[in-house]
Amino acid sequence: MTGSKRIEGSVALVTGANRGIGRALTEALLERGAEKVYATARDPKTLDALTQQHGPRLVPLRLDVTNTDQVAEAARQAQDVDLLINNAGRVEPGELTGEAIVDVARREMEVNYFGPLRMLQRFADTLAQHGGAIVNVNSGAGLANAPILPTYSASKAALHSLTQASRALLAARGVAVFGVYAGPVDTDLAKGFDLDTTPPQDVANGILDGVEAGNEDIFPDPWAVAFAELFNSSPKDAERQAAAMTA
């Protein structure tokens, strides 16, 4: 178990805060007493409603996690951050042997893996100074590939590996690292799939509950909890269950 992180009084930064889990996390952080939340999006105008609702405790920032200069500028502006939530994600359904699949995989990796890596690179010193924490919002697909989204799952597996490495390497600097392994969530990413989903507000609260409890691996919804039990008892059975989703 990694160190717990108190939400009340924290200064957080959330990537991809304008919709879905990111928006729900931003609102949940403020409801739980975060001192300030840097809410980031590629287009800051998409954060206007949140800004009007929450006032000066919410600070909108332009941030495309694939843009090295924008990541560096965000780190320069947000030097008081003690809770970094890497939530921004990208998914593009595609045939594994399709003509465009390599380009699809590159775009997903840029957001889902290289994005959190860029954020880690730029924010590690700040988080160490404040005894902070990193939360990587992953997916059950990062533990067992869901072949309906083969390259997305691969990018999330890369994020899982990065989470493990950063947890081990940053522990000595006082930085806690949490991995979140959510199931299907009722967001734009799940549209078009016949899946039982969980509301993003419930997932956001499950994530923050896990952070405050110090659970380094967080399974924030009923599907994720059941999947974790299966994965922990038999990774091969979890693989088979994920593969069955193609049927």
MOBELCOR-V650904 format. One record per backbone hydrogen bond with DSSP energy under -1.0 kcal/mol. CO is the residue of the C=O (numbers start at 1). NH is the residue of the N-H. Records with the same first field share a line. If there is no record, write none. Layout:
CO = NH  NH
This chain:
7 = 10
10 = 35  36
11 = 82  83
12 = 38
13 = 85
14 = 40
19 = 23
20 = 24
21 = 25
22 = 26
23 = 27
24 = 28
25 = 29
26 = 30
27 = 31
28 = 32
29 = 34
30 = 33
33 = 9
36 = 12
37 = 59
38 = 14
39 = 61
40 = 17
41 = 63
43 = 46
44 = 47
45 = 48
47 = 51
48 = 52
49 = 53
50 = 54
51 = 55
55 = 58
57 = 37
59 = 39
61 = 41
64 = 67
67 = 71
68 = 72
69 = 73
70 = 74
71 = 75
72 = 76
73 = 77
74 = 78
78 = 81
82 = 133
83 = 13
84 = 135
85 = 15  87
86 = 137
95 = 98
98 = 101
100 = 104
101 = 105
102 = 106
103 = 107
104 = 108
105 = 109
106 = 110
107 = 111
108 = 112
109 = 113  114
113 = 117
114 = 118
115 = 119
116 = 120
117 = 121
118 = 122
119 = 123
120 = 124
123 = 127
124 = 128
125 = 129
126 = 130
127 = 132
132 = 176
133 = 84
134 = 178
135 = 86
136 = 138  180
139 = 142
140 = 143  144
146 = 149
149 = 153
150 = 154
151 = 155
152 = 156
153 = 157
154 = 158
155 = 159
156 = 160
157 = 161
158 = 162
159 = 163
160 = 164
161 = 165
162 = 166
163 = 167
164 = 168
165 = 169
166 = 170
170 = 173  175
171 = 174
176 = 134
178 = 136
179 = 218
180 = 138
182 = 140
184 = 198
185 = 187
187 = 190
190 = 193
193 = 195
198 = 186
199 = 203
200 = 204
201 = 205
202 = 206
203 = 207
204 = 208
205 = 209
206 = 210
207 = 211
208 = 212
209 = 213
210 = 215
211 = 5
216 = 179
218 = 181
221 = 225
222 = 226
223 = 227
224 = 228
225 = 229
226 = 230
227 = 231
228 = 232
229 = 233
230 = 234
234 = 238
235 = 239
236 = 240
237 = 241
238 = 242
239 = 243
240 = 244
242 = 245
243 = 246
244 = 247
